[in-house]
Amino acid sequence: MEITHTDFDKLRELEESLWRAETRFDPEYMNRVLSPDFIEFGRSGRVYRREEIIAMSAGEIDATLKDFNARLIDTNVALVTYISEVKYAQIEIANRSSLWTRTNGRWQIRFHQGTPVAR
C-alpha cells in the first residue's frame, strides 16, 4: 500500500508542528491533533497522557528532524518514523515513531515513542 504525496506531506507537516513552540503549546491546536486516546512513551521513559501534553507550559524547542519517513499500515493508519536531535544543555538524539489515524478525513496522532540513541 503506497502513501500518496498529499498524505506524506500532511503527516510531515503535522509531525513537525509538534516540534514548534507556536503549535506545541497551543491547547486548541493540540486538542485537534491529539486523538482522544493519545499516549506517548517519551525519550526519558516517562509516559505522557493527552491531558498532560495539552496542559504543558510553553517553552522553547530547538530540534532538528532527520530521515523522515511515513508509510501506510492500512488505508487510514500511518506509521511515521524519524530521528530527532534536540538541543538542551547538550544534543539529545532519539529514534522517533508515531502512529497516526485518519478519522473523518483528518489525521490525528494516537501514539508516539522516543527511544534514546547512544552516542
C-alpha positions in Angstrom: 0.0 0.0 0.0 1.6 3.2 -1.2 1.2 6.5 0.7 0.2 9.5 -1.5 2.4 12.6 -1.8 -0.5 14.5 -0.2 -0.7 12.3 2.8 3.1 12.1 3.2 3.3 15.9 3.1 0.4 16.4 5.5 1.9 13.9 8.0 5.2 15.6 7.8 3.6 19.0 8.4 1.7 17.7 11.4 4.6 15.9 12.9 6.9 18.9 12.5 4.2 21.1 14.1 4.6 19.1 17.3 8.2 20.4 17.5 7.3 24.1 17.0 6.5 26.1 20.1 3.7 28.1 18.5 1.7 25.0 17.8 3.0 22.6 20.5 1.9 24.9 23.3 -1.4 25.9 21.7 -4.1 23.9 23.6 -6.7 24.4 20.8 -4.3 23.1 18.2 -3.1 20.2 20.3 -6.7 19.3 21.1 -7.4 18.9 17.4 -4.2 17.0 16.6 -4.1 14.5 19.5 -6.6 11.7 19.4 -8.8 11.2 22.5 -6.7 8.2 23.5 -3.3 9.6 22.8 -0.3 8.3 24.8 3.4 8.9 24.5 6.4 7.0 25.7 8.9 9.8 26.0 12.7 9.5 25.3 13.1 9.7 29.1 11.0 6.7 29.6 8.2 8.7 31.1 4.6 8.1 30.0 2.6 11.1 28.9 -1.2 11.2 28.6 -3.1 13.5 26.3 -4.2 15.9 29.1 -0.6 16.3 30.3 0.6 17.2 26.8 -2.2 19.8 26.2 -1.5 21.4 29.7 2.3 21.7 29.2 3.7 25.1 29.9 5.2 27.0 27.0 8.9 26.8 26.3 11.4 26.9 23.6 12.1 24.0 21.3 15.3 23.7 19.4 15.0 20.5 17.4 16.1 19.1 14.1 14.2 16.2 12.5 16.1 13.9 10.1 15.3 10.8 8.0 11.6 11.4 8.0 9.6 8.5 6.6 5.8 7.8 6.5 4.1 4.7 5.3 0.6 3.4 5.4 -0.2 0.5 7.6 -3.8 0.5 6.5 -5.9 2.9 4.5 -6.4 5.2 7.4 -3.4 4.3 9.6 0.1 5.6 9.1 3.5 5.0 10.8 5.8 7.9 10.9 9.5 7.5 11.8 12.4 9.9 12.1 15.4 10.9 14.1 15.2 13.9 16.4 18.2 16.0 17.6 17.0 18.2 20.4 19.3 20.8 22.0 19.2 21.2 25.7 22.5 21.5 27.7 23.7 19.1 25.1 22.2 17.5 22.0 19.9 14.5 22.7 19.3 12.1 19.8 16.3 9.8 19.6 14.7 7.5 17.2 11.0 8.5 17.0 7.9 6.8 15.8 4.3 8.0 15.7 1.1 6.2 14.8 -1.4 8.5 13.0 -5.1 7.6 12.2 -7.3 9.4 9.8 -10.9 9.9 11.0 -13.5 11.9 9.0 -10.7 12.9 6.6 -8.4 14.4 9.4 -5.2 12.9 10.7 -4.7 12.6 14.4 -1.8 11.2 16.4 -2.6 8.3 18.6 0.8 7.1 19.8 4.3 8.5 20.0 7.6 7.0 21.2 11.1 8.4 21.6 14.0 5.9 22.0 17.3 7.4 23.1 20.3 6.8 20.7 23.6 6.2 22.4 26.4 8.5 21.2 
